[in-house]
Amino acid sequence: MLLPGGGVLIDTPGMREFHLWDAEVSEGFPDIEALGVDCRFRDCHHHQEPDCAVQAAARAGTLDPARLAAFHKLQDEQDQAARTRREKGSR
């Protein structure tokens, strides 16, 4: 089903979850990426680093904390997938 704004809704019966593979999580969160430009550290992961602009926006209510949680969840999944690929490659 085509959605307004160019999205697509796909029904996948039986599928319980999807995983990221070669995509950058930040590509799906341009708002977080834009806020991250103002973080103190260029490699900020937006968890508890000092002067994190993304965390500040979540506390101020200009960024939905649930959206930030989704970003962190996908980032964690992508990191785990990368570790698993490295482990399988080193055997």
For each residue, the residues with C-beta under 8 A, 3 or more apart:
1: 8 9 10
2: 6 7 8
3: 6 7 8 9
4: 7
5:
6: 2 3
7: 2 3 4
8: 1 2 3
9: 1 3
10: 1
11:
12: 15
13:
14:
15: 12 18
16:
17:
18: 15
19: 77 81
20: 23 25 74 77 78 81
21: 81
22:
23: 20 27 28 78
24: 27
25: 20 28 29 71 74 75 78
26: 29 30 32 33 36
27: 23 24 30
28: 23 25 74
29: 25 26 32 33 67 71
30: 26 27 33 34
31: 34 35 63 67
32: 26 29 35 36 46 54 63 67 68 71
33: 26 29 30 36 37
34: 30 31 37
35: 31 32 38 39 53 54 57 63
36: 26 32 33 39 44 46 53 54
37: 33 34 53
38: 35 53
39: 35 36 42 44 46 49 51 52 53 54
40: 44 49 50 51 52
41: 44 49 51
42: 39
43:
44: 36 39 40 41 49 52 54
45: 49 75
46: 32 36 39 49 52 54 55 68 71 72
47: 52 55 72
48: 52 55
49: 39 40 41 44 45 46 52 55
50: 40
51: 39 40 41 56
52: 39 40 44 46 47 48 49 55 56
53: 35 36 37 38 39 56 57
54: 32 35 36 39 44 46 57 58 63 68
55: 46 47 48 49 52 58 59 68
56: 51 52 53 59 60
57: 35 53 54 60 62 63
58: 54 55 61 63 64 65 68
59: 55 56
60: 56 57 63
61: 58
62: 57
63: 31 32 35 54 57 58 60 67 68
64: 58 67 68
65: 58 68 69
66: 69 70
67: 29 31 32 63 64 70 71
68: 32 46 54 55 58 63 64 65 71 72
69: 65 66 72 73
70: 66 67 73 74
71: 25 29 32 46 67 68 74 75
72: 46 47 68 69 75 76
73: 69 70 76 77
74: 20 25 28 70 71 77 78
75: 25 45 71 72 78 79
76: 72 73 79 80
77: 19 20 73 74 80 81
78: 20 23 25 74 75 81 82
79: 75 76 82 83
80: 76 77 83 84
81: 19 20 21 77 78 84 85
82: 78 79 85 86
83: 79 80 86 87
84: 80 81 87 88
85: 81 82 88 89
86: 82 83 89 90
87: 83 84 90 91
88: 84 85 91
89: 85 86
90: 86 87
91: 87 88
